[in-house]
Amino acid sequence: MDRFYRGVETGVLGLSFCLGLAAFAVLAGPPREADALAVTLPMLSVTTGATP
């Protein structure tokens, strides 16, 4: 059973690596045209209270 879980884990790691390389290749490519679809996500800001 340990081999099965290790195989699944290795497969998921390989998939995430390939998706990361694909994202890098897309972002590193030439800029897209101005009329292309753009998706913008809001920034997440985390602040803490002031310490005395």
Secondary structure, DSSP 8 states (H G I E B T S, - for coil): -HHHHHHHHHHHHHHHHHHHHHHHHHHTS----TTS----------------
